[in-house]
Amino acid sequence: MDRLLRRRGAWWLPGVVLFVLALSGGCRNGLFTLAYLINGMDVDADYDGLKKKTVVVVCRPAAGIEYGTTKAAAGLAREISGLLQQRIPKIKVIDQEKVVQWCDNHSWEEYPEVGKALGAEMVVGVDLEHFSLQQGQTLYQGKAKVTVQVFDSAQGGKMVWEKHLPQSVYPPNTGIPTSEVQGPDFHREFLHVLAGQVARHFYAHDPHADLGQDSAALR
């Protein structure tokens, strides 16, 4: 009988915990906390001009940075494209295979050139200024520095938004021993994290999404 009561009563326990937490911080602060725990607290996009647009994402490494970063740039563009497609209503993102093929077969200097050639209304250009995966010989810790720009083809390729992102470090506070994870797996994981930090400027998102990255990386 006790076991049955516990089983039937378990559903209300989270509500009681949230209610106590709300009261402990005072009425106003408590209700704010309660609302956040239940619904979250997304912030608006920094730039929301990609809705209902045909968009191309182009990423290129800065000249002279580490060998192999060209592959990272291509992977980053692919990840960003996927996130924009998932999160922005009625957007059309040009397939990265077409982007790579055109860039490989043509000489270009400015991002709007790629957008014009591929019929994109908006161009998201990502300069990968630094990218590394290791801290010493025995630890993985990704570090990257990027600048993001948006160009509007309808305005002759005019730059309409720009953001210099702070250095991305993953995991933020500690490295992962190279004996615990394969290099390609860590590479993919860091690119996914970095892409999220770029793409979320274009849609509503949780501003605390990066909290707990150390523990998440170690799992």
N, C-alpha and C positions, 0 to 999 in steps of 0.2 A: 504493500500500500504506500509506504513512504517513497519507494522508488518510483511508483506511478505518479505521485504528486510532484516529485522533483522533475520528472520528465515533462509533465504538463505545464509546470510552472516556469520552466527554463526560458520560455519565450520572452517573459517580461523583465528578466534580469538586466539585459543591456539598457532598457529604458530607465530602470531605477538608477543604474550607474550614471547615465547621462544626466538624469535629473539632479542627483547629488552633486555632480561636478558643476552643473549650472548654478545651484544654490550657493556652492562654496565660494564662488567668485563675485557674489552680489547679484542683484536682480538683473541689471542691464548687462553687465559683463557675462553673467552666467547664461543669459539667453543668447548672447552673441556666440559664446562658446558652444552652446547646445546646437545652434543653427549651423555653425561651421562643421561640427562633428557629424551631423546628419546629412547636410547638403553639400558641404565643401564651400569654397569661396574662390571661384575663378575670377581672374582679372581679364579685362578686355584686351584684344589684340593691339599691339603697338601700331600696326598698319593693316587695315582691313580692306584694301583695294584689290584683292585677288579674287573676291567672290564673283561668280558668273563670268570668269575670264578664262581665256586660253593662255596657259602659263608654261614657260620653259625654265627649268632650273639648270644653271651652268656653274660648275665649280672648277677652278683651276689653281694649281699651286703657284706660289711666288717663285720667281726665278732664283735658282741657286740654293733652295732648301733641300733637305735630305733626299737621297735617292729612294725611290719607291713611293714618294708622296703622290705621284700622278695616279697611281692605283687607288690610294686613299681618297683623292679628290673625286674620282669617278664613283666610288662607293658612297661617299657622303652625298653627292648629288642624287643618287638613286634612293637613299634613305629619306632625304628631305622631300623628294617628289612623292614618295609613298605616303608620308605623313600629311602633306598638303592635300593629296587626293582624298584621304580618309576624313580629314577634319574640316575642310572648307566646303560649304554648300555650293553645288552647281559649278564647281571648278573643273576645268579640263587641263590635265597636266600632260605635256608632250612626253612620249615614251623616251626613256634614257638611251635606248639602243639607237634611236634615230638621232639623238643629240650627239652621242659619241661618234657615230658614223659620219655625220656632217662635219664635226670638228676635226676628225682625223683626215678628212679629204679636202679640207679647205684651210687657207691661211686667213686668220682673223686676229684682230687686236682688241676690239671693244665688244662687250656683251650684247648691245643692241643689234650688232650684225648677225648674231646667232638667232635672235628672236625674229628679225625680219626674214631671214632665210627659211625659217621653219614655220612661219605664219603665227607666231605667238603675239598676243596682245600685250602681255606683261613678261618681263624677264627678271628672274631672281638670280643675281650674280653673286657668287660666293668666292672671295679670295681666301685661299688657305695659306696663311702666312707662316705658320709653324705647325708641325705635326710630328710627334714622337710617341713611342709606345713603352720604352723601358727607362727605369731609374737604376742606372748601374747595370751589372751583368746578371743579377739574380732576382730582380723585381720588375714586375710590370706596373707601370703607372702612366696612363695616357695623358699627354699634354698637347693642346692645340690652341691656335690663335686665328680667328677668322674675322673678316669684315664682310658684311652683307649689304647689297645694294639692290634696289628695285628700279627698273626702267619701264617707261610707258611708251609703247610703239606708236600709239595714237598721237603722242606729243613729239614725234620725231626721235624717239629713243631718249627722251629727257629722264634724268635720274629724279625720282620722286620720293625716295626714302633711302636712308643709309644708317647703318648701325655698326659701330666698332664693338664687338663683343669682348668682355674680359676673358682672360686666359681660362680655358677649360682644363680642369685637372680631374682625372678619374682613375681610381677612387680619390676623393679629395684629400684625405689625411694619411693614407698609408698605402704602400704598394702591395701587390700580390706576388708571392713567390712564383718564379717561373716553373717550379716543379709541380705546382697545383693547377695550372691551366695551360692549354695549348695556345701557342702564339696566334694562329688564325682565329681561334675562338675569342680571344681577348680583343683582337683587332676589330672583329665584327661588333662586339659588345660596345667598345668605345665609340665606334662610328655611329651606332644607334643612339647612344647618349648624346653625342655631339650634334647629331641631326635634330634631336628633340630640342636642344637648346637654341638651335637656329630657327626651326620651323615654328615653334610656339609663339614667335613674335607676330605671326600672321593669323592666329586664332585664339579664342578665349582659352585660358589654361590655368592650372593650379600653380601659383607662384612658389609653392613649397615643394614642387615635384622633385627637386634635387636632394631634399633632406633624406638622410639615411642611405646615401649611396655607398658609404663604406661597408656597412653590414650587408647591403644587397649584393655588392661585388664579391664578397667573401663567401656567399652561399653557394 
